Amino acid sequence: MNDDEGLISVVKDPLGALKIEDLVVEAARDMVKDEIKRYIRKKLDEDPKLKNDIRVAVAELMDAKAREAYAMVKLGKCGVNLGIAMVPPDLKERMDRDIANLLEREMGQVVSRIE
């Protein structure tokens, strides 16, 4: 079944998409996940050092992910700057004017909405 057929079947029979077997499997999967989470929490409560180590590791991971996202933004900015530097001067002047006009129009619209 391709995506279009699946979409058509959902439109024709919205409740048909909720097959009872799928609901049972999904409910069972959620119950297993909940049981595993309870087991993990119990083990962590029994070992405060391990719990703290995991907390520290998660904090370090979140910090690393934030730094990675920031580095990607910086790379994107550098890519834009490189692209602009490669544009011929006459085209660059036209682009600057067009961008300035666009920003002026957009800011005008924002100000008119505020008033």
C-alpha positions, 0 to 999 in steps of 0.5 A: 500500500502506498501513501496515497492509498493509505491517505484515501482509506483514512479519508473514506473510513477514519475509524478504520485506520484505528485497527483494534490489533494496532491499538492492543500492540501499541498499548502493550508496547507502552506498558512494557516501556513503563515497566522498564522505566520503573525498573530503571528508576528503582535501580537508580534509587538504589545507587545514588552515585550512579544516579548522579553520574547519569545526571552529570552525563546527561547535563554534559550531553545537553551542553554538547548538543547546544554547542553543536547547534551553535557551531552549525549556526556559525557555519551557516553564517560563514557559508552565507558570508562566503557566498556573498563574497563570491558574488560580483560587485555589481550584483552585490550592490543590487542584492544589497538594495533589494534586501534593504528594500525588502527589510524596509517593506517588512518593517513597515508592515510590522509597524503598521500592525503595531499601530 
